[in-house]
Amino acid sequence: MTREVPARDTGLQQERTALAWRRTGLALAVGALLLTRLTLDTLGTAVVVPAAIGLVLAGWVISVTLRGRRYAAAHPDEPSFDRILWDGRVPAVVTLVTASLAVGELLNAVVQLLRA
Amino acid sequence: MRPAAYDRLVTSKRWPTAVYGSGREPDPRFSLANERTFLAWIRTGLALIAVAVAVDALSLGIGPRAQSLLAGVLALTGLVASVHAWRGWVRTETAMREDRPLPGNAAGILVVAGVALAGVVLVVASVLRGLS
């Protein structure tokens, strides 16, 4: 079976996707720093843990997507697949961390609501 | 003609197998677009969580109870957005691989409802504060 190879880089898909990953990495970093600053009073030194996890993940997301040929390993025989998404592992980790940030903040809000 | 190694790589080593176990590789542009949609939802979730944290930490002058309620609604909406990011990515990628129509965006209404509810809480709490 032959595939119609799309014109390379139509619509700058790879660049747009790489930029979207970087925006998300930066948003994660900002989120981690904001969380650190605003929960410093309630959590004390324990705040280092979520902050470190968030910052490390943000750095990892940015560095993974800065690597030029991230997708190439999946498709060595098809140049048009140069940068296609390898699989769902990175999205899964990013989802897990974002969801745990939300759960943490949700628990915090519920505890405060019960105390108020 | 694609080499056999290509199809093996596409189906065997990639996770989750629920997505990559069946179907054919879609046009890479569509997989990349699906990836960007996922990232947009993640950023939406992160923004909602950031606002929830800020509401929790700053004083809005609407009382601690309303403020915690507002933070809780926003955090819950952020949770929905991030879970939907993953679920939507999986469902869309699977549909594209199996050449089926794309799933709808029904979970989006939950995020709309969450943001609207947060607005209602803020308005009601502000009005009550103003009256008392």
gemmi code that builds the backbone of each chain (N, CA, C; Angstrom):
import gemmi

chains = {
    "A": [
        ("MET", (0.838, -1.192, 0.000), (0.000, 0.000, 0.000), (0.871, 1.239, 0.000)),
        ("THR", (0.587, 2.172, -0.870), (1.348, 3.416, -0.865), (0.493, 4.517, -0.278)),
        ("ARG", (1.188, 5.462, 0.319), (0.473, 6.573, 0.945), (0.804, 7.838, 0.168)),
        ("GLU", (-0.188, 8.683, 0.031), (0.096, 9.984, -0.564), (0.850, 10.796, 0.472)),
        ("VAL", (2.121, 11.027, 0.209), (2.908, 11.777, 1.183), (2.496, 13.232, 1.105)),
        ("PRO", (1.992, 13.799, 2.230), (1.580, 15.199, 2.192), (2.783, 16.104, 1.976)),
        ("ALA", (2.529, 17.246, 1.370), (3.606, 18.212, 1.177), (4.240, 18.485, 2.531)),
        ("ARG", (5.555, 18.513, 2.565), (6.220, 18.603, 3.834), (5.857, 19.873, 4.591)),
        ("ASP", (5.542, 19.702, 5.863), (5.334, 20.856, 6.727), (4.154, 21.722, 6.327)),
        ("THR", (3.156, 21.129, 5.707), (1.996, 21.928, 5.335), (1.406, 22.594, 6.574)),
        ("GLY", (1.294, 23.896, 6.512), (0.697, 24.613, 7.631), (1.577, 24.653, 8.865)),
        ("LEU", (2.858, 24.351, 8.711), (3.804, 24.416, 9.840), (3.297, 23.651, 11.058)),
        ("GLN", (2.731, 22.470, 10.824), (2.142, 21.686, 11.908), (3.142, 21.381, 13.017)),
        ("GLN", (4.332, 20.977, 12.623), (5.302, 20.556, 13.637), (5.738, 21.730, 14.502)),
        ("GLU", (5.955, 22.872, 13.850), (6.374, 24.048, 14.611), (5.258, 24.490, 15.557)),
        ("ARG", (4.021, 24.478, 15.051), (2.910, 24.910, 15.898), (2.756, 23.989, 17.100)),
        ("THR", (2.954, 22.685, 16.846), (2.821, 21.743, 17.957), (3.946, 21.921, 18.971)),
        ("ALA", (5.173, 22.128, 18.462), (6.300, 22.343, 19.374), (6.080, 23.594, 20.215)),
        ("LEU", (5.551, 24.651, 19.577), (5.284, 25.883, 20.323), (4.186, 25.666, 21.358)),
        ("ALA", (3.174, 24.868, 20.999), (2.094, 24.586, 21.958), (2.643, 23.845, 23.179)),
        ("TRP", (3.578, 22.915, 22.952), (4.214, 22.215, 24.073), (4.981, 23.193, 24.943)),
        ("ARG", (5.694, 24.128, 24.315), (6.478, 25.093, 25.113), (5.574, 26.012, 25.911)),
        ("ARG", (4.476, 26.470, 25.293), (3.524, 27.286, 26.057), (3.026, 26.523, 27.279)),
        ("THR", (2.710, 25.246, 27.053), (2.188, 24.457, 28.166), (3.253, 24.255, 29.243)),
        ("GLY", (4.497, 24.020, 28.818), (5.587, 23.879, 29.781), (5.761, 25.138, 30.608)),
        ("LEU", (5.701, 26.288, 29.928), (5.829, 27.557, 30.645), (4.656, 27.757, 31.595)),
        ("ALA", (3.442, 27.392, 31.138), (2.262, 27.522, 32.010), (2.419, 26.647, 33.252)),
        ("LEU", (2.972, 25.456, 33.073), (3.228, 24.576, 34.213), (4.215, 25.207, 35.184)),
        ("ALA", (5.284, 25.800, 34.624), (6.294, 26.432, 35.473), (5.687, 27.595, 36.249)),
        ("VAL", (4.922, 28.438, 35.546), (4.275, 29.571, 36.206), (3.316, 29.071, 37.278)),
        ("GLY", (2.539, 28.024, 36.936), (1.607, 27.459, 37.905), (2.308, 26.958, 39.152)),
        ("ALA", (3.435, 26.268, 38.961), (4.181, 25.734, 40.101), (4.700, 26.865, 40.990)),
        ("LEU", (5.223, 27.938, 40.343), (5.754, 29.070, 41.114), (4.644, 29.795, 41.871)),
        ("LEU", (3.497, 29.990, 41.182), (2.353, 30.658, 41.816), (1.873, 29.867, 43.022)),
        ("LEU", (1.763, 28.554, 42.822), (1.323, 27.680, 43.902), (2.288, 27.774, 45.085)),
        ("THR", (3.591, 27.819, 44.782), (4.607, 27.931, 45.826), (4.427, 29.209, 46.627)),
        ("ARG", (4.295, 30.317, 45.892), (4.208, 31.618, 46.540), (2.949, 31.735, 47.404)),
        ("LEU", (1.822, 31.268, 46.866), (0.554, 31.522, 47.540), (0.250, 30.528, 48.656)),
        ("THR", (0.897, 29.360, 48.643), (0.644, 28.392, 49.706), (1.782, 28.344, 50.712)),
        ("LEU", (2.729, 29.277, 50.552), (3.894, 29.303, 51.437), (3.484, 29.421, 52.902)),
        ("ASP", (2.482, 30.269, 53.163), (2.072, 30.521, 54.544), (1.376, 29.319, 55.171)),
        ("THR", (0.535, 28.628, 54.370), (-0.232, 27.517, 54.947), (0.580, 26.227, 55.010)),
        ("LEU", (1.383, 25.974, 54.006), (2.098, 24.695, 53.945), (3.473, 24.749, 54.599)),
        ("GLY", (4.059, 25.944, 54.705), (5.400, 26.040, 55.249), (6.423, 25.432, 54.294)),
        ("THR", (7.421, 24.770, 54.863), (8.512, 24.265, 54.024), (8.072, 23.096, 53.145)),
        ("ALA", (6.923, 22.458, 53.497), (6.442, 21.339, 52.691), (6.095, 21.777, 51.279)),
        ("VAL", (5.969, 23.072, 51.071), (5.587, 23.595, 49.767), (6.647, 23.279, 48.713)),
        ("VAL", (7.865, 22.991, 49.185), (8.958, 22.670, 48.267), (8.613, 21.454, 47.408)),
        ("VAL", (7.881, 20.487, 47.984), (7.605, 19.237, 47.264), (6.775, 19.459, 45.989)),
        ("PRO", (5.539, 20.041, 46.095), (4.790, 20.258, 44.852), (5.490, 21.213, 43.898)),
        ("ALA", (6.169, 22.227, 44.467), (6.861, 23.186, 43.610), (7.961, 22.505, 42.805)),
        ("ALA", (8.757, 21.665, 43.472), (9.855, 20.973, 42.787), (9.309, 20.043, 41.712)),
        ("ILE", (8.245, 19.301, 42.055), (7.659, 18.385, 41.068), (7.175, 19.161, 39.847)),
        ("GLY", (6.462, 20.253, 40.099), (5.940, 21.061, 38.995), (7.045, 21.635, 38.132)),
        ("LEU", (8.096, 22.156, 38.765), (9.181, 22.773, 37.999), (9.965, 21.738, 37.205)),
        ("VAL", (10.230, 20.585, 37.832), (10.958, 19.533, 37.124), (10.163, 19.070, 35.909)),
        ("LEU", (8.860, 18.874, 36.113), (8.025, 18.431, 34.994), (7.999, 19.480, 33.886)),
        ("ALA", (7.871, 20.755, 34.281), (7.844, 21.822, 33.280), (9.144, 21.838, 32.480)),
        ("GLY", (10.277, 21.715, 33.170), (11.563, 21.680, 32.484), (11.669, 20.501, 31.547)),
        ("TRP", (11.134, 19.359, 32.028), (11.185, 18.147, 31.207), (10.323, 18.296, 29.948)),
        ("VAL", (9.116, 18.848, 30.117), (8.222, 19.046, 28.969), (8.896, 19.930, 27.935)),
        ("ILE", (9.507, 21.031, 28.413), (10.137, 21.951, 27.472), (11.332, 21.286, 26.792)),
        ("SER", (12.151, 20.558, 27.568), (13.361, 19.976, 26.977), (13.011, 18.849, 26.008)),
        ("VAL", (11.998, 18.054, 26.354), (11.596, 16.973, 25.453), (11.172, 17.535, 24.102)),
        ("THR", (10.430, 18.650, 24.149), (9.897, 19.173, 22.901), (10.897, 20.074, 22.193)),
        ("LEU", (11.991, 20.437, 22.876), (13.044, 21.184, 22.196), (13.914, 20.241, 21.381)),
        ("ARG", (13.925, 18.972, 21.791), (14.710, 17.986, 21.055), (14.154, 17.884, 19.647)),
        ("GLY", (14.984, 18.182, 18.690), (14.507, 18.349, 17.316), (13.735, 17.183, 16.750)),
        ("ARG", (14.239, 15.969, 16.877), (13.647, 14.861, 16.147), (12.950, 13.900, 17.088)),
        ("ARG", (12.098, 14.442, 17.946), (11.440, 13.636, 18.950), (10.634, 12.504, 18.344)),
        ("TYR", (9.978, 12.760, 17.214), (9.060, 11.776, 16.654), (9.742, 10.826, 15.685)),
        ("ALA", (10.949, 11.175, 15.297), (11.592, 10.420, 14.225), (11.787, 8.950, 14.591)),
        ("ALA", (12.028, 8.663, 15.894), (12.285, 7.293, 16.308), (11.124, 6.374, 15.979)),
        ("ALA", (9.921, 6.933, 15.986), (8.736, 6.107, 15.741), (8.645, 5.710, 14.272)),
        ("HIS", (9.173, 6.535, 13.392), (8.923, 6.319, 11.975), (10.198, 6.497, 11.163)),
        ("PRO", (11.156, 5.595, 11.352), (12.448, 5.776, 10.696), (12.351, 5.725, 9.180)),
        ("ASP", (11.298, 5.092, 8.654), (11.244, 4.883, 7.209), (10.420, 5.928, 6.483)),
        ("GLU", (9.762, 6.792, 7.238), (8.892, 7.762, 6.586), (9.278, 9.181, 6.956)),
        ("PRO", (9.954, 9.863, 6.042), (10.377, 11.231, 6.363), (9.207, 12.143, 6.695)),
        ("SER", (8.019, 11.862, 6.165), (6.900, 12.757, 6.455), (6.426, 12.612, 7.892)),
        ("PHE", (6.879, 11.532, 8.534), (6.506, 11.311, 9.926), (7.588, 11.845, 10.865)),
        ("ASP", (8.434, 12.672, 10.304), (9.606, 13.153, 11.023), (9.325, 13.461, 12.486)),
        ("ARG", (8.211, 14.138, 12.749), (8.001, 14.569, 14.116), (6.648, 14.178, 14.669)),
        ("ILE", (6.056, 13.128, 14.142), (4.738, 12.783, 14.644), (4.832, 12.358, 16.107)),
        ("LEU", (3.750, 12.607, 16.814), (3.675, 12.215, 18.220), (4.063, 10.753, 18.388)),
        ("TRP", (4.963, 10.508, 19.299), (5.433, 9.141, 19.503), (4.331, 8.293, 20.121)),
        ("ASP", (3.843, 8.645, 21.283), (2.655, 7.972, 21.808), (2.066, 8.781, 22.949)),
        ("GLY", (1.281, 8.163, 23.816), (0.533, 8.934, 24.801), (1.188, 9.069, 26.158)),
        ("ARG", (2.479, 8.728, 26.291), (3.078, 8.737, 27.634), (3.254, 10.146, 28.176)),
        ("VAL", (3.849, 11.032, 27.370), (4.064, 12.406, 27.843), (2.725, 13.090, 28.154)),
        ("PRO", (1.735, 13.012, 27.248), (0.427, 13.582, 27.606), (-0.155, 12.995, 28.888)),
        ("ALA", (0.033, 11.701, 29.112), (-0.521, 11.076, 30.322), (0.110, 11.664, 31.580)),
        ("VAL", (1.439, 11.830, 31.574), (2.124, 12.387, 32.747), (1.671, 13.825, 32.991)),
        ("VAL", (1.601, 14.608, 31.924), (1.170, 16.006, 32.057), (-0.256, 16.070, 32.622)),
        ("THR", (-1.130, 15.178, 32.140), (-2.500, 15.137, 32.653), (-2.520, 14.799, 34.136)),
        ("LEU", (-1.735, 13.786, 34.513), (-1.704, 13.357, 35.917), (-1.265, 14.490, 36.831)),
        ("VAL", (-0.206, 15.199, 36.455), (0.296, 16.269, 37.317), (-0.719, 17.407, 37.411)),
        ("THR", (-1.310, 17.776, 36.266), (-2.313, 18.844, 36.276), (-3.512, 18.445, 37.135)),
        ("ALA", (-3.965, 17.194, 36.969), (-5.112, 16.738, 37.749), (-4.780, 16.698, 39.238)),
        ("SER", (-3.548, 16.307, 39.595), (-3.239, 16.281, 41.035), (-3.136, 17.677, 41.615)),
        ("LEU", (-2.655, 18.641, 40.813), (-2.685, 20.041, 41.275), (-4.125, 20.444, 41.583)),
        ("ALA", (-5.045, 20.075, 40.676), (-6.450, 20.438, 40.864), (-7.015, 19.759, 42.107)),
        ("VAL", (-6.715, 18.478, 42.295), (-7.223, 17.750, 43.465), (-6.677, 18.369, 44.747)),
        ("GLY", (-5.390, 18.725, 44.743), (-4.785, 19.347, 45.918), (-5.485, 20.639, 46.294)),
        ("GLU", (-5.708, 21.480, 45.286), (-6.371, 22.758, 45.544), (-7.822, 22.544, 45.970)),
        ("LEU", (-8.470, 21.524, 45.369), (-9.858, 21.216, 45.719), (-9.968, 20.787, 47.181)),
        ("LEU", (-9.061, 19.895, 47.612), (-9.059, 19.444, 49.004), (-8.843, 20.617, 49.948)),
        ("ASN", (-7.879, 21.470, 49.581), (-7.578, 22.644, 50.386), (-8.822, 23.522, 50.552)),
        ("ALA", (-9.551, 23.737, 49.433), (-10.744, 24.578, 49.476), (-11.829, 23.936, 50.339)),
        ("VAL", (-11.992, 22.612, 50.224), (-13.024, 21.924, 51.001), (-12.718, 22.014, 52.497)),
        ("VAL", (-11.441, 21.796, 52.852), (-11.044, 21.879, 54.261), (-11.330, 23.273, 54.811)),
        ("GLN", (-10.975, 24.285, 54.032), (-11.209, 25.665, 54.479), (-12.690, 25.977, 54.588)),
        ("LEU", (-13.474, 25.403, 53.659), (-14.916, 25.635, 53.679), (-15.535, 25.021, 54.930)),
        ("LEU", (-15.051, 23.844, 55.312), (-15.584, 23.182, 56.500), (-15.192, 23.926, 57.766)),
        ("ARG", (-14.007, 24.541, 57.734), (-13.539, 25.273, 58.915), (-14.245, 26.610, 59.061)),
        ("ALA", (-14.646, 27.199, 57.938), (-15.198, 28.561, 57.967), (-16.566, 28.606, 58.655)),
    ],
    "B": [
        ("MET", (4.926, 0.629, -0.518), (4.931, -0.520, 0.396), (5.682, -0.136, 1.660)),
        ("ARG", (5.009, -0.278, 2.789), (5.684, 0.037, 4.039), (6.415, -1.182, 4.557)),
        ("PRO", (7.581, -0.990, 5.137), (8.289, -2.126, 5.726), (7.485, -2.691, 6.899)),
        ("ALA", (7.623, -4.005, 7.117), (6.869, -4.634, 8.208), (7.270, -4.034, 9.550)),
        ("ALA", (8.554, -3.652, 9.659), (9.038, -3.088, 10.925), (8.246, -1.837, 11.290)),
        ("TYR", (7.818, -1.101, 10.284), (7.071, 0.124, 10.523), (5.754, -0.167, 11.242)),
        ("ASP", (4.996, -1.126, 10.701), (3.705, -1.430, 11.305), (3.862, -2.005, 12.704)),
        ("ARG", (4.917, -2.805, 12.916), (5.153, -3.347, 14.259), (5.399, -2.234, 15.249)),
        ("LEU", (6.257, -1.290, 14.848), (6.559, -0.160, 15.725), (5.290, 0.618, 16.049)),
        ("VAL", (4.469, 0.815, 15.022), (3.290, 1.640, 15.206), (2.329, 0.994, 16.199)),
        ("THR", (2.237, -0.335, 16.160), (1.216, -0.959, 16.993), (1.732, -1.534, 18.305)),
        ("SER", (3.010, -1.946, 18.367), (3.397, -2.743, 19.527), (4.019, -1.932, 20.660)),
        ("LYS", (4.852, -0.954, 20.332), (5.617, -0.304, 21.399), (4.932, 0.929, 21.950)),
        ("ARG", (3.832, 1.322, 21.335), (3.258, 2.609, 21.722), (2.148, 2.411, 22.732)),
        ("TRP", (2.121, 3.353, 23.674), (1.149, 3.297, 24.759), (0.199, 4.480, 24.660)),
        ("PRO", (-1.062, 4.369, 25.001), (-1.796, 3.174, 25.442), (-2.191, 2.268, 24.274)),
        ("THR", (-2.199, 0.972, 24.519), (-2.514, 0.036, 23.447), (-3.982, 0.134, 23.032)),
        ("ALA", (-4.824, 0.663, 23.940), (-6.228, 0.865, 23.572), (-6.337, 1.803, 22.369)),
        ("VAL", (-5.352, 2.719, 22.249), (-5.361, 3.649, 21.123), (-4.610, 3.049, 19.933)),
        ("TYR", (-3.384, 2.562, 20.213), (-2.503, 2.190, 19.111), (-2.626, 0.731, 18.691)),
        ("GLY", (-3.450, -0.033, 19.437), (-3.556, -1.455, 19.136), (-4.297, -1.763, 17.849)),
        ("SER", (-5.078, -0.826, 17.360), (-5.869, -1.129, 16.165), (-5.836, 0.056, 15.217)),
        ("GLY", (-6.379, -0.132, 14.047), (-6.515, 0.953, 13.085), (-5.242, 1.231, 12.312)),
        ("ARG", (-5.299, 2.268, 11.494), (-4.156, 2.650, 10.678), (-3.654, 4.015, 11.120)),
        ("GLU", (-2.387, 4.257, 10.866), (-1.793, 5.537, 11.221), (-2.483, 6.649, 10.432)),
        ("PRO", (-3.065, 7.647, 11.143), (-3.697, 8.744, 10.398), (-2.655, 9.691, 9.815)),
        ("ASP", (-3.108, 10.596, 8.988), (-2.241, 11.661, 8.485), (-1.576, 12.341, 9.681)),
        ("PRO", (-0.243, 12.469, 9.678), (0.440, 13.046, 10.848), (-0.073, 14.422, 11.233)),
        ("ARG", (-0.562, 15.174, 10.230), (-1.049, 16.517, 10.558), (-2.230, 16.463, 11.507)),
        ("PHE", (-3.050, 15.430, 11.368), (-4.235, 15.335, 12.223), (-3.858, 14.886, 13.630)),
        ("SER", (-2.850, 13.988, 13.722), (-2.372, 13.598, 15.053), (-1.776, 14.803, 15.778)),
        ("LEU", (-1.036, 15.631, 15.028), (-0.435, 16.816, 15.638), (-1.512, 17.810, 16.067)),
        ("ALA", (-2.558, 17.952, 15.249), (-3.657, 18.854, 15.622), (-4.347, 18.340, 16.883)),
        ("ASN", (-4.506, 17.024, 16.978), (-5.117, 16.428, 18.169), (-4.252, 16.702, 19.403)),
        ("GLU", (-2.935, 16.630, 19.212), (-1.992, 16.912, 20.304), (-2.113, 18.367, 20.758)),
        ("ARG", (-2.287, 19.277, 19.817), (-2.417, 20.691, 20.202), (-3.730, 20.954, 20.923)),
        ("THR", (-4.783, 20.237, 20.503), (-6.058, 20.388, 21.213), (-5.927, 19.914, 22.659)),
        ("PHE", (-5.236, 18.788, 22.840), (-4.964, 18.291, 24.185), (-4.248, 19.348, 25.024)),
        ("LEU", (-3.201, 19.942, 24.413), (-2.414, 20.934, 25.156), (-3.246, 22.165, 25.493)),
        ("ALA", (-4.148, 22.566, 24.591), (-4.992, 23.723, 24.867), (-5.898, 23.444, 26.072)),
        ("TRP", (-6.425, 22.220, 26.156), (-7.272, 21.868, 27.296), (-6.466, 21.830, 28.588)),
        ("ILE", (-5.228, 21.329, 28.515), (-4.374, 21.305, 29.705), (-4.111, 22.729, 30.197)),
        ("ARG", (-3.836, 23.625, 29.270), (-3.582, 25.011, 29.675), (-4.833, 25.648, 30.270)),
        ("THR", (-6.002, 25.299, 29.706), (-7.253, 25.792, 30.292), (-7.380, 25.303, 31.736)),
        ("GLY", (-7.094, 24.001, 31.948), (-7.143, 23.454, 33.306), (-6.166, 24.150, 34.230)),
        ("LEU", (-4.929, 24.368, 33.751), (-3.907, 25.030, 34.570), (-4.340, 26.441, 34.942)),
        ("ALA", (-4.957, 27.155, 33.971), (-5.402, 28.520, 34.253), (-6.472, 28.511, 35.340)),
        ("LEU", (-7.420, 27.576, 35.249), (-8.481, 27.491, 36.255), (-7.907, 27.168, 37.633)),
        ("ILE", (-6.924, 26.251, 37.676), (-6.306, 25.897, 38.954), (-5.557, 27.101, 39.529)),
        ("ALA", (-4.846, 27.830, 38.649), (-4.096, 28.998, 39.114), (-5.040, 30.035, 39.712)),
        ("VAL", (-6.180, 30.245, 39.063), (-7.153, 31.210, 39.592), (-7.700, 30.713, 40.934)),
        ("ALA", (-7.957, 29.395, 41.025), (-8.459, 28.841, 42.284), (-7.470, 29.079, 43.421)),
        ("VAL", (-6.187, 28.840, 43.150), (-5.160, 29.055, 44.171), (-5.118, 30.529, 44.574)),
        ("ALA", (-5.202, 31.407, 43.568), (-5.151, 32.843, 43.854), (-6.351, 33.268, 44.695)),
        ("VAL", (-7.548, 32.767, 44.338), (-8.763, 33.095, 45.094), (-8.619, 32.628, 46.540)),
        ("ASP", (-7.992, 31.469, 46.696), (-7.787, 30.917, 48.028), (-6.857, 31.781, 48.876)),
        ("ALA", (-5.862, 32.362, 48.222), (-4.790, 33.011, 48.973), (-5.035, 34.499, 49.194)),
        ("LEU", (-5.771, 35.135, 48.290), (-5.963, 36.575, 48.416), (-7.299, 36.864, 49.071)),
        ("SER", (-7.445, 38.071, 49.590), (-8.717, 38.446, 50.191), (-9.547, 39.233, 49.188)),
        ("LEU", (-10.739, 38.694, 48.876), (-11.593, 39.352, 47.888), (-12.644, 40.224, 48.543)),
        ("GLY", (-12.743, 40.154, 49.869), (-13.762, 40.941, 50.555), (-15.158, 40.368, 50.417)),
        ("ILE", (-15.286, 39.080, 50.122), (-16.612, 38.465, 50.021), (-16.813, 37.431, 51.119)),
        ("GLY", (-15.925, 37.390, 52.086), (-16.056, 36.438, 53.181), (-15.331, 35.138, 52.886)),
        ("PRO", (-14.785, 34.517, 53.932), (-13.967, 33.311, 53.744), (-14.754, 32.133, 53.178)),
        ("ARG", (-16.036, 32.032, 53.555), (-16.819, 30.885, 53.107), (-17.060, 30.945, 51.588)),
        ("ALA", (-17.508, 32.121, 51.127), (-17.751, 32.296, 49.690), (-16.452, 32.135, 48.908)),
        ("GLN", (-15.367, 32.613, 49.506), (-14.084, 32.531, 48.816), (-13.633, 31.080, 48.645)),
        ("SER", (-13.807, 30.265, 49.693), (-13.438, 28.852, 49.594), (-14.343, 28.120, 48.610)),
        ("LEU", (-15.631, 28.486, 48.626), (-16.568, 27.877, 47.686), (-16.159, 28.197, 46.252)),
        ("LEU", (-15.814, 29.462, 46.019), (-15.377, 29.892, 44.694), (-14.121, 29.124, 44.274)),
        ("ALA", (-13.151, 29.021, 45.193), (-11.912, 28.299, 44.877), (-12.212, 26.831, 44.567)),
        ("GLY", (-13.130, 26.233, 45.354), (-13.468, 24.832, 45.123), (-14.101, 24.610, 43.759)),
        ("VAL", (-15.043, 25.488, 43.382), (-15.699, 25.367, 42.075), (-14.671, 25.486, 40.954)),
        ("LEU", (-13.765, 26.457, 41.087), (-12.755, 26.667, 40.049), (-11.788, 25.478, 39.963)),
        ("ALA", (-11.383, 24.950, 41.128), (-10.464, 23.808, 41.125), (-11.132, 22.579, 40.520)),
        ("LEU", (-12.406, 22.373, 40.857), (-13.143, 21.238, 40.302), (-13.255, 21.365, 38.779)),
        ("THR", (-13.528, 22.591, 38.304), (-13.611, 22.818, 36.865), (-12.254, 22.569, 36.198)),
        ("GLY", (-11.175, 22.978, 36.876), (-9.838, 22.702, 36.357), (-9.570, 21.208, 36.268)),
        ("LEU", (-10.054, 20.467, 37.268), (-9.907, 19.007, 37.251), (-10.654, 18.409, 36.065)),
        ("VAL", (-11.891, 18.871, 35.863), (-12.686, 18.378, 34.726), (-11.965, 18.670, 33.414)),
        ("ALA", (-11.419, 19.893, 33.292), (-10.738, 20.270, 32.048), (-9.531, 19.380, 31.784)),
        ("SER", (-8.750, 19.069, 32.835), (-7.544, 18.267, 32.598), (-7.893, 16.808, 32.310)),
        ("VAL", (-8.912, 16.280, 32.988), (-9.323, 14.901, 32.688), (-9.889, 14.824, 31.270)),
        ("HIS", (-10.669, 15.855, 30.907), (-11.235, 15.878, 29.564), (-10.141, 15.991, 28.499)),
        ("ALA", (-9.048, 16.694, 28.829), (-7.938, 16.816, 27.879), (-7.450, 15.430, 27.463)),
        ("TRP", (-7.209, 14.583, 28.457), (-6.698, 13.240, 28.182), (-7.744, 12.379, 27.475)),
        ("ARG", (-8.975, 12.379, 28.011), (-10.041, 11.556, 27.467), (-10.338, 11.936, 26.011)),
        ("GLY", (-10.385, 13.238, 25.760), (-10.644, 13.700, 24.410), (-9.530, 13.304, 23.448)),
        ("TRP", (-8.287, 13.407, 23.926), (-7.156, 13.023, 23.071), (-7.249, 11.544, 22.694)),
        ("VAL", (-7.508, 10.687, 23.700), (-7.606, 9.243, 23.454), (-8.739, 8.943, 22.480)),
        ("ARG", (-9.896, 9.521, 22.725), (-11.060, 9.201, 21.893), (-10.884, 9.695, 20.457)),
        ("THR", (-10.313, 10.900, 20.319), (-10.121, 11.434, 18.972), (-9.086, 10.624, 18.201)),
        ("GLU", (-7.964, 10.300, 18.875), (-6.908, 9.546, 18.191), (-7.433, 8.175, 17.763)),
        ("THR", (-8.185, 7.519, 18.649), (-8.752, 6.210, 18.323), (-9.708, 6.314, 17.139)),
        ("ALA", (-10.584, 7.315, 17.170), (-11.551, 7.487, 16.081), (-10.841, 7.714, 14.752)),
        ("MET", (-9.763, 8.504, 14.774), (-9.050, 8.781, 13.528), (-8.372, 7.520, 12.999)),
        ("ARG", (-7.821, 6.726, 13.929), (-7.142, 5.494, 13.501), (-8.121, 4.498, 12.919)),
        ("GLU", (-9.328, 4.467, 13.468), (-10.314, 3.501, 12.994), (-11.231, 4.093, 11.936)),
        ("ASP", (-10.920, 5.328, 11.505), (-11.663, 5.953, 10.428), (-13.138, 6.131, 10.771)),
        ("ARG", (-13.403, 6.411, 12.044), (-14.780, 6.659, 12.481), (-14.994, 8.159, 12.611)),
        ("PRO", (-16.262, 8.599, 12.689), (-16.508, 10.023, 12.945), (-15.912, 10.429, 14.295)),
        ("LEU", (-15.467, 11.671, 14.394), (-14.858, 12.125, 15.643), (-15.901, 12.223, 16.742)),
        ("PRO", (-15.501, 11.947, 17.998), (-16.449, 12.077, 19.108), (-16.838, 13.537, 19.309)),
        ("GLY", (-17.993, 13.746, 19.900), (-18.423, 15.104, 20.182), (-17.653, 15.685, 21.360)),
        ("ASN", (-17.944, 16.927, 21.690), (-17.223, 17.617, 22.753), (-18.161, 17.863, 23.935)),
        ("ALA", (-18.910, 16.806, 24.321), (-19.954, 16.976, 25.333), (-19.397, 17.448, 26.679)),
        ("ALA", (-18.170, 17.068, 27.016), (-17.612, 17.452, 28.307), (-17.372, 18.958, 28.385)),
        ("GLY", (-17.294, 19.615, 27.223), (-17.078, 21.054, 27.224), (-18.153, 21.786, 28.009)),
        ("ILE", (-19.389, 21.254, 27.986), (-20.504, 21.902, 28.690), (-20.246, 21.924, 30.194)),
        ("LEU", (-19.521, 20.910, 30.701), (-19.197, 20.885, 32.133), (-18.284, 22.049, 32.505)),
        ("VAL", (-17.316, 22.326, 31.631), (-16.398, 23.433, 31.905), (-17.153, 24.755, 31.817)),
        ("VAL", (-18.021, 24.876, 30.816), (-18.862, 26.079, 30.706), (-19.683, 26.248, 31.983)),
        ("ALA", (-20.319, 25.154, 32.436), (-21.143, 25.224, 33.641), (-20.309, 25.618, 34.857)),
        ("GLY", (-19.089, 25.072, 34.973), (-18.225, 25.386, 36.109), (-17.853, 26.859, 36.152)),
        ("VAL", (-17.457, 27.401, 34.992), (-17.080, 28.818, 34.947), (-18.293, 29.694, 35.248)),
        ("ALA", (-19.461, 29.323, 34.686), (-20.685, 30.088, 34.942), (-21.042, 30.048, 36.428)),
        ("LEU", (-20.915, 28.871, 37.029), (-21.225, 28.724, 38.453), (-20.287, 29.592, 39.305)),
        ("ALA", (-19.011, 29.611, 38.932), (-18.049, 30.456, 39.653), (-18.469, 31.917, 39.562)),
        ("GLY", (-18.935, 32.333, 38.369), (-19.407, 33.698, 38.207), (-20.603, 33.999, 39.087)),
        ("VAL", (-21.542, 33.031, 39.150), (-22.733, 33.210, 39.985), (-22.342, 33.350, 41.450)),
        ("VAL", (-21.441, 32.460, 41.926), (-20.989, 32.520, 43.324), (-20.398, 33.889, 43.630)),
        ("LEU", (-19.553, 34.370, 42.704), (-18.897, 35.669, 42.917), (-19.922, 36.796, 42.981)),
        ("VAL", (-20.875, 36.800, 42.039), (-21.874, 37.875, 41.998), (-22.754, 37.835, 43.243)),
        ("VAL", (-23.274, 36.634, 43.574), (-24.176, 36.515, 44.730), (-23.459, 36.928, 46.017)),
        ("ALA", (-22.217, 36.432, 46.189), (-21.471, 36.761, 47.412), (-21.200, 38.260, 47.493)),
        ("SER", (-20.863, 38.875, 46.351), (-20.594, 40.316, 46.355), (-21.849, 41.097, 46.711)),
        ("VAL", (-23.001, 40.698, 46.120), (-24.262, 41.390, 46.385), (-24.639, 41.242, 47.862)),
        ("LEU", (-24.535, 40.022, 48.400), (-24.865, 39.788, 49.807), (-23.988, 40.634, 50.718)),
        ("ARG", (-22.684, 40.704, 50.370), (-21.763, 41.526, 51.147), (-22.175, 42.989, 51.119)),
        ("GLY", (-22.584, 43.424, 49.910), (-22.977, 44.818, 49.754), (-24.226, 45.157, 50.552)),
        ("LEU", (-25.148, 44.193, 50.685), (-26.406, 44.435, 51.393), (-26.195, 44.460, 52.905)),
        ("SER", (-25.292, 43.598, 53.386), (-25.155, 43.472, 54.842), (-24.294, 44.588, 55.432)),
    ],
}
model = gemmi.Model(1)
for chain_id, residues in chains.items():
    chain = gemmi.Chain(chain_id)
    for i, (resn, *xyz) in enumerate(residues, 1):
        res = gemmi.Residue()
        res.name, res.seqid = resn, gemmi.SeqId(i, " ")
        for name, pos in zip(("N", "CA", "C"), xyz):
            atom = gemmi.Atom()
            atom.name, atom.element = name, gemmi.Element(name[0])
            atom.pos, atom.b_iso = gemmi.Position(*pos), 0.0
            res.add_atom(atom)
        chain.add_residue(res)
    model.add_chain(chain)
structure = gemmi.Structure()
structure.add_model(model)
structure.setup_entities()
